[in-house]
Amino acid sequence: MKTLASILVIVLSLAVSTNIFAQTKASSKTESIKVWGNCESCKARIEGALKVDGISKADWNEKTQMLKVTYNPAKITNDAIQKRIAAVGHDTEKYKADNKVYAKLPGCCKYERKK
Ligand SMILES: [Cu+2]
């Protein structure tokens, strides 16, 4: 009887942890954000700024200038993501990079800014 009880406990806790895992997975969100940039080093810079807890995937496309980002909304917001990108010199649809930071970008990365 004792063995049966411990088996039950194991099965139950397994079910609970699987459920928690499924919930964390379901809470991740994928969104596309417009991010201005030019080249491969821009891509590395943009994606590098997003290597933080809460962001599981970040992929910026040089041609479309769109960033596809997968994140956990419980840990980071879309706004915070855009702020991080602006902080390294890239304008986003919502935040503009500081002029001083933009000025320090290498020549090849000086994308045309929106007015
Ligand atoms: Cu660049």
Boltz pocket constraint, residues with backbone or C-beta under 6 A from the ligand:
constraints:
  - pocket:
      binder: B
      contacts: [[A, 37], [A, 38], [A, 39], [A, 40], [A, 41], [A, 42], [A, 43], [A, 106], [A, 108], [A, 109], [A, 110]]
      max_distance: 6.0
